């Protein structure tokens, strides 16, 4: 069964992505090059910056092998 994590803030998303990057043993520089985004973007996203560009977030998710799923509250 696939794992699922509830993310309800930019800070939680940043912490999750940081954990996943470290699990993959990638540096911020490596993932920024792989995802074709700037290292500064990675740093700010991992710190929970609320104004991160959504398109770049999806590029990073793809590079980390992650998908975003939206579920209505109460549905499981």
Beta strands, then each sheet from edge to edge (+ up, - down):
end
